[in-house]
Amino acid sequence: MRLRFVRTAHNLSQRELAKRTGVTNSTISLIESEDMNPSIGTLKRILDGIPITLGEFFSLSEHQEDRFFYRAHELTQIGSGGLSFLQIGANLTGRSLQILREHYAPGSDTGSAPYAHQGEEGGIIISGRVEVTVGDQMTILGPGDAYYFDSRNPHRFRCISEEPCELISACTPPTF
């Protein structure tokens, strides 16, 4: 329902959005009718065609706040499925930094297809093990390990441990 609202607010048909993103019209229809939960990578590709960030998409009804402190229950959930991305602050419009607490269930990933976006991102693994692919490079990171890369490089994250993987990440500008 939310995708339909955003798409129509930007005067786009399902066919036009499909053409812009390379995601099939039928997939967009299934997502809009809530008969399908897309991977983060697929949703990101669709939203890039509008364009709107994941953070903006999941916090549409929120207004810009002049806040400095956030309790754990006040973080904005922007993940789905086996992924949980808790964002500090609801609406990042006009902000230059996005900070996330990411949680990957065992075996979960950001999608089979790598995705790319403007900006830079980095993070530190808190627990579990995650396979990170950036361009043609892949490595496995564990607690205390970190990453930092230009987000225009196609990238993908996958939890490979039997326990959940947690990490803290930052992206500038907030395009995720």
GUNU-186489 format. One line per field, with one value per residue: x, y negated, z of N, C-alpha, C, O in turn; residue in one letter; residue number from 1. Coordinates in steps of 0.02 Angstrom, whole numbers. Atoms other than C-alpha are relative to their C-alpha. Layout:
BEGIN
neast: (X,...) .
nnorth: (Y,...) .
nup: (Z,...) .
caeast: (X,...) .
canorth: (Y,...) .
caup: (Z,...) .
ceast: (X,...) .
cnorth: (Y,...) .
cup: (Z,...) .
oeast: (X,...) .
onorth: (Y,...) .
oup: (Z,...) .
rest: (A,...) .
nr: (NUM,...) .
# end
This chain:
BEGIN
neast: (41,-44,-32,50,8,-59,-2,52,-17,-50,33,-29,38,-41,-41,-54,-47,-34,-47,-55,-38,-17,40,60,64,36,-33,22,70,2,-24,51,58,-26,-3,-71,-47,-61,-64,-22,-29,54,36,-45,1,65,3,-46,36,52,-45,11,-43,35,18,58,57,28,17,38,47,-37,-23,-67,-3,-62,-15,-69,-5,51,4,0,67,17,-34,45,-12,3,-16,55,-21,-52,-43,27,-42,27,-30,4,39,51,-3,-68,0,-43,-55,-56,-25,48,-30,45,-17,23,7,11,14,-43,17,32,-44,31,27,-48,-33,-31,29,-46,33,-47,-26,-49,26,-47,31,-38,38,7,5,13,-46,34,-37,10,-25,-4,-29,-21,-34,43,-35,43,-17,26,1,-57,-22,35,-3,10,-6,40,63,16,-20,53,-18,48,-16,33,-18,-21,-8,60,33,11,-55,18,-51,18,-25,14,1,6,62,48,33,21) .
nnorth: (59,58,9,28,70,38,-1,44,69,23,-5,-54,-62,-59,-14,49,-17,-62,19,38,-38,-67,-46,-12,30,-47,2,63,-11,-45,37,50,-34,-33,-72,-17,42,2,5,70,21,13,60,57,14,31,67,42,22,51,-28,10,-46,-48,34,43,-44,-30,50,51,40,36,67,13,15,28,-44,-19,-64,-48,-62,-59,-12,55,-7,-14,-64,6,-65,-47,-69,-19,58,55,60,51,64,54,55,-25,32,24,53,55,-24,-23,-64,-51,-50,-58,-61,-52,-67,-50,-68,-49,-15,56,43,60,-19,-37,47,56,65,56,65,54,9,-44,-31,-37,-30,-44,-60,-8,-71,-42,5,24,1,64,3,67,-10,-69,-23,-29,-23,-16,42,-21,52,45,17,58,11,69,0,44,-37,-8,-69,-48,-35,-48,-26,-64,-30,-69,-35,-32,49,63,47,69,49,70,28,69,13,71,26,-53,-21,-69) .
nup: (0,-4,65,45,-19,22,74,26,-20,48,66,38,8,-15,59,4,-53,21,54,-30,-49,21,-40,41,-19,-43,-67,-32,-17,-57,-58,-17,-29,-59,11,5,-37,40,-35,-8,64,48,-22,12,73,15,-29,39,60,-16,-49,-72,-37,-43,-62,14,16,-60,-50,37,-39,-51,16,-23,-71,-26,-57,-8,-36,20,-37,45,30,45,64,56,33,73,29,6,4,-48,-11,-39,2,-44,19,-49,30,47,65,10,50,-19,-42,42,-26,-21,-44,-7,-37,46,-28,53,-24,34,69,35,37,28,65,41,44,-35,15,-6,-10,-12,-67,-31,-60,-41,-57,-45,-18,-72,-14,58,57,60,63,33,68,28,67,9,-61,-51,-60,-58,-57,-64,-51,-2,67,27,71,22,73,41,11,71,16,-18,-62,-27,-66,-13,-64,13,-64,-26,-43,37,8,-16,16,0,63,16,72,16,-30,-15,62,-7) .
caeast: (0,140,227,66,45,224,213,49,108,249,126,203,111,167,228,331,408,448,530,636,695,705,587,438,267,195,323,278,93,123,221,87,-50,58,60,250,386,532,713,799,895,736,646,798,800,614,631,781,664,547,673,653,768,722,725,605,494,473,450,331,210,347,398,570,614,741,796,962,924,826,772,786,597,599,713,629,616,660,697,588,593,750,827,799,871,840,872,913,784,627,643,817,765,897,1016,1188,1212,1112,1153,1080,1081,1070,1012,1025,941,1046,1048,967,1039,1006,952,1032,1073,1199,1137,1223,1180,1263,1375,1494,1458,1548,1511,1574,1517,1453,1408,1392,1478,1430,1489,1513,1532,1588,1615,1717,1787,1710,1761,1688,1686,1661,1646,1759,1793,1739,1708,1708,1674,1604,1420,1419,1508,1376,1369,1281,1275,1235,1232,1331,1334,1212,1176,1108,1230,1222,1315,1313,1328,1332,1295,1323,1222,1071,1025,986) .
canorth: (0,-120,-90,-127,-290,-346,-293,-383,-537,-548,-525,-361,-211,-37,-14,-175,-127,47,-30,-147,-11,151,231,314,233,392,385,203,251,395,281,147,273,340,514,508,442,382,401,242,238,249,118,4,22,-21,-171,-235,-246,-366,-430,-412,-334,-182,-291,-417,-277,-197,-362,-454,-511,-577,-759,-832,-841,-946,-802,-748,-589,-432,-287,-110,-98,-263,-203,-190,-14,-14,172,320,509,576,402,266,93,-26,-205,-347,-482,-460,-585,-617,-749,-884,-777,-724,-563,-404,-287,-112,32,181,355,503,668,823,849,681,559,395,488,599,449,322,142,-26,-205,-374,-402,-312,-189,-104,4,111,290,313,498,643,660,572,599,430,414,249,251,406,419,528,559,625,506,548,453,301,305,157,100,-66,-90,-201,-149,-171,-1,137,219,356,417,596,671,833,876,986,840,671,540,364,213,25,-68,-244,-310,-483,-556,-459,-373,-200) .
caup: (0,44,-123,-217,-119,-158,-341,-372,-275,-403,-549,-604,-676,-629,-807,-804,-637,-703,-857,-750,-630,-727,-600,-684,-681,-603,-460,-424,-425,-303,-186,-192,-152,-9,-88,-96,20,-87,-39,19,-146,-250,-146,-158,-350,-357,-242,-341,-491,-399,-321,-132,-2,103,258,182,118,289,381,263,396,508,514,537,721,812,925,992,1090,1046,1155,1083,1055,956,816,645,573,387,360,318,321,406,406,534,503,646,592,711,675,573,432,364,237,240,344,282,384,410,555,567,689,572,622,501,544,504,316,276,152,64,-93,-224,-333,-268,-260,-272,-225,-205,-56,60,197,337,485,628,660,838,834,713,545,386,208,125,-63,-139,-327,-363,-186,-50,129,292,439,623,787,791,604,498,320,226,40,-96,-108,-296,-300,-308,-137,-40,140,196,372,365,551,645,760,705,645,718,654,668,503,437,262,194,119,182,19,86) .
ceast: (43,33,-50,-9,58,1,-51,13,51,-25,32,-49,45,46,60,53,40,53,61,47,24,-34,-66,-62,-38,30,-23,-72,-6,23,-53,-62,18,-4,72,40,65,62,18,28,-52,-37,42,0,-65,-2,48,-33,-51,28,-19,45,-42,-23,-61,-62,-33,-20,-41,-43,36,20,70,-1,66,16,72,9,-60,5,-5,-67,-20,36,-49,20,-6,18,-63,27,50,48,-37,51,-34,38,-8,-33,-47,9,70,5,42,59,56,28,-58,37,-50,29,-31,1,-18,-13,47,-25,-32,51,-38,-29,53,38,31,-35,52,-41,54,25,56,-33,54,-37,47,-45,1,-1,-17,53,-40,47,-17,33,-4,35,18,39,-51,43,-52,26,-34,3,65,27,-44,6,-12,10,-44,-62,-20,24,-58,22,-58,25,-39,25,17,8,-66,-37,-11,63,-27,58,-28,31,-18,5,-7,5,-49,-41,-26,-72) .
cnorth: (-63,-14,-32,-75,-42,-4,-49,-74,-31,7,52,59,57,16,-47,15,63,-15,-35,44,68,54,10,-34,46,2,-63,7,45,-35,-49,32,39,76,24,-50,0,3,-74,-26,-17,-63,-62,-18,-35,-72,-48,-26,-54,-71,-20,50,49,-34,-45,42,27,-51,-57,-44,-41,-69,-10,-23,-32,38,19,69,44,62,58,9,-56,4,22,64,-10,66,42,71,16,-57,-52,-56,-52,-65,-51,-59,27,-29,-31,-53,-59,20,26,68,45,51,55,51,56,68,47,67,48,15,-57,-42,-59,13,34,-46,-57,-65,-54,-64,-52,2,48,33,40,29,44,58,7,74,38,-9,-17,3,-65,3,-72,6,72,27,25,20,15,-40,26,-57,-41,-19,-57,-3,-74,0,-53,39,6,67,46,40,42,24,65,28,73,40,31,-45,-64,-43,-71,-45,-70,-30,-73,-9,-75,-10,57,20,71,3) .
cup: (0,-67,-49,15,-26,-76,-29,18,-48,-72,-45,-5,21,-58,-6,53,-17,-53,29,41,-24,42,-37,29,48,70,38,23,62,64,24,33,63,-5,-6,42,-40,43,5,-66,-52,18,-13,-74,-19,25,-36,-63,13,0,72,36,41,64,-8,-12,63,53,-31,44,54,-24,28,73,17,64,0,29,-19,45,-49,-34,-49,-67,-54,-35,-76,-34,-7,-5,54,16,42,-3,42,-12,57,-34,-51,-70,-8,-55,25,44,-46,23,21,42,13,48,-41,34,-57,34,-36,-70,-38,-36,-29,-69,-42,-47,41,-20,11,8,11,71,20,60,35,59,39,20,76,19,-64,-54,-61,-60,-35,-69,-24,-67,-9,60,51,59,54,59,63,50,3,-68,-28,-76,-14,-75,-32,-20,-73,-26,19,61,26,67,11,66,-12,65,22,49,-40,-2,16,-19,5,-63,-6,-75,-9,-75,12,-61,4,23) .
oeast: (29,38,-31,-13,47,15,-34,-4,55,14,43,-81,106,104,115,113,100,108,117,107,70,-20,-96,-68,-69,-7,-39,-89,-46,-5,-66,-93,-24,-9,84,27,97,61,-10,16,-46,-51,16,-2,-65,-23,34,-15,-78,-5,-41,53,-101,-78,-106,-117,-95,-48,-35,-46,5,29,93,-41,118,5,106,62,-115,59,-25,-69,-72,25,-95,77,-59,30,-117,87,39,97,-96,108,-86,98,-61,-8,-31,11,89,60,31,101,43,75,-107,89,-108,90,-92,48,-68,28,70,-84,-41,111,-99,-53,113,94,-2,-63,102,-99,112,-11,84,-79,102,-92,102,-102,54,33,-42,103,-93,105,-76,92,-56,94,-24,70,-104,98,-110,86,-91,21,120,61,-98,46,-42,62,-89,-57,-67,3,-83,78,-116,85,-97,86,-25,26,-119,-95,21,106,-79,116,-89,90,-63,47,-49,51,-38,-95,-54,-99) .
onorth: (-111,-72,-77,-115,-95,-57,-88,-119,-92,3,39,77,50,34,-26,12,66,12,-23,30,97,114,-39,-44,23,9,-59,-15,30,-23,-55,2,73,111,84,-110,52,-14,-116,-83,-67,-105,-113,-78,-82,-117,-107,-80,-83,-111,-76,106,37,-22,-44,24,27,-32,-114,-105,-81,-79,26,-65,-16,13,20,100,20,89,49,25,-50,-38,60,70,-31,67,22,81,0,-47,-65,-48,-78,-68,-55,-85,74,9,-75,-70,-84,-22,44,93,22,77,41,60,62,85,38,91,33,30,-52,-41,-63,-33,23,-31,-87,-70,-43,-67,-35,24,83,4,63,8,60,48,5,95,9,-44,12,-18,-80,21,-103,23,116,80,-5,46,-4,-38,50,-113,-14,-70,-70,33,-110,21,-80,92,42,89,41,64,31,32,70,35,111,98,13,-32,-74,-37,-91,-28,-80,-21,-98,23,-107,18,113,-6,96,58) .
oup: (-35,-88,-86,-32,-55,-104,-73,-20,-55,-119,-104,44,26,-48,-22,40,-5,-51,7,45,5,33,-59,90,96,119,97,77,107,118,84,77,92,45,-13,41,-46,103,-30,-85,-87,-25,-35,-91,-59,-12,-40,-87,-34,-32,85,12,53,87,33,11,68,105,-10,32,89,-84,72,92,-13,119,-52,22,-28,54,-107,-93,-81,-111,-39,-59,-100,-95,12,-18,113,51,32,18,23,-1,88,-83,-88,-118,30,-77,80,61,-104,-7,50,21,29,53,-45,70,-91,72,-91,-80,-99,-19,-22,-102,-32,-68,82,-74,45,-12,24,116,-21,89,5,75,17,40,107,66,-112,-44,-74,-55,-48,-75,-20,-71,0,56,59,51,49,75,61,32,6,-74,-2,-106,27,-99,0,-52,-89,-80,75,65,9,78,-8,76,-37,64,-3,66,-91,41,-10,-9,1,-75,27,-108,23,-106,-12,-72,-45,32) .
rest: (M,R,L,R,F,V,R,T,A,H,N,L,S,Q,R,E,L,A,K,R,T,G,V,T,N,S,T,I,S,L,I,E,S,E,D,M,N,P,S,I,G,T,L,K,R,I,L,D,G,I,P,I,T,L,G,E,F,F,S,L,S,E,H,Q,E,D,R,F,F,Y,R,A,H,E,L,T,Q,I,G,S,G,G,L,S,F,L,Q,I,G,A,N,L,T,G,R,S,L,Q,I,L,R,E,H,Y,A,P,G,S,D,T,G,S,A,P,Y,A,H,Q,G,E,E,G,G,I,I,I,S,G,R,V,E,V,T,V,G,D,Q,M,T,I,L,G,P,G,D,A,Y,Y,F,D,S,R,N,P,H,R,F,R,C,I,S,E,E,P,C,E,L,I,S,A,C,T,P,P,T,F) .
nr: (1,2,3,4,5,6,7,8,9,10,11,12,13,14,15,16,17,18,19,20,21,22,23,24,25,26,27,28,29,30,31,32,33,34,35,36,37,38,39,40,41,42,43,44,45,46,47,48,49,50,51,52,53,54,55,56,57,58,59,60,61,62,63,64,65,66,67,68,69,70,71,72,73,74,75,76,77,78,79,80,81,82,83,84,85,86,87,88,89,90,91,92,93,94,95,96,97,98,99,100,101,102,103,104,105,106,107,108,109,110,111,112,113,114,115,116,117,118,119,120,121,122,123,124,125,126,127,128,129,130,131,132,133,134,135,136,137,138,139,140,141,142,143,144,145,146,147,148,149,150,151,152,153,154,155,156,157,158,159,160,161,162,163,164,165,166,167,168,169,170,171,172,173,174,175,176) .
# end
